[in-house]
Amino acid sequence: MKQIKLMKLLMLSLLTVLCISCDDDDDTTTPITTGVNVTVTNTFQSTAFTQGAELAIEDLFQMSAGSLAATATVSDGIEFPAYLLNLYDIDIDENSISFTVVAELDDPNYGTLFRVLEADTYDRYYLTFDEEQDISGFTSSNASVNLRIDTGNVLVVEIGEGYDFKPNQSFTITLN
């Protein structure tokens, strides 16, 4: 009888230890840390417009290097409203990155550029965080949008062939 009680006690102790160690797993880890700073820069590459070279967007607009870069803190709001001369709202949260075209059809910078992007055209957004993030993979809501993980603190949103570049177009990259 004592042996059965002792076995039950040992089993209960073992289950308790297992449950506690399961409980110790950090289930609150998210791919992106709220409160971290992030800087966004943009490049464009196209056989038709840049002869295949990847150029900083400032070069295309004939502006000073880095003048269109922006830095924000990841929070509940939209981090980059009307980024890139009123082209995109860029929202970053703990689990996703979302872009929405806010430029209007008659926008003086982009109105004549709205189209379905052709082959060998890449519009890249470099997101550089001031500390490493915990991103192991992603899914994109748009087949023409990819995420490249260059390092633990540099992500590249790459918009390419087939993207329907037009007002109100949006996509979300879900991170894991």
RAMOMO-V868211 format. One record per residue. D_LAST is the distance of its C-alpha to the last C-alpha in Angstrom with 2 decimals. Layout:
d_last = [D_LAST/D_LAST]
This chain:
d_last = [51.07/49.90/47.87/46.01/45.30/44.15/41.84/40.41/39.92/38.19/35.87/35.09/34.47/32.16/30.13/30.01/28.75/26.04/24.95/25.03/22.97/20.35/20.58/20.05/16.40/14.39/12.58/12.36/9.95/7.64/5.84/9.25/12.51/15.03/18.34/17.36/19.38/18.19/20.67/20.50/22.91/23.67/25.30/26.86/28.00/30.33/33.29/35.20/34.64/33.86/35.45/32.10/31.48/28.30/29.85/28.80/29.21/31.97/33.99/33.97/35.03/37.49/36.17/35.93/33.10/30.11/31.76/28.94/26.18/24.87/23.22/21.76/20.11/16.78/18.17/18.63/20.61/20.28/19.99/21.94/24.41/26.53/25.10/27.12/30.47/29.26/26.98/23.48/22.06/18.68/16.57/13.60/12.13/9.68/6.95/8.68/11.52/14.61/17.91/21.20/24.46/27.04/29.89/32.73/34.46/37.35/35.37/37.56/34.73/32.69/34.94/36.38/33.05/31.42/31.04/28.80/27.65/29.55/28.73/28.15/27.09/23.99/23.18/20.68/19.18/18.48/16.42/17.63/16.53/19.26/17.20/14.33/10.77/8.07/5.70/5.71/5.23/5.71/8.45/11.53/14.19/16.83/17.71/19.40/16.44/14.24/11.96/13.34/11.99/15.51/15.07/13.09/14.63/15.30/13.21/15.37/15.15/17.71/19.75/22.15/24.71/25.05/23.40/25.83/26.41/28.29/28.62/26.11/23.65/20.03/16.53/13.01/9.88/6.91/3.78/0.00]
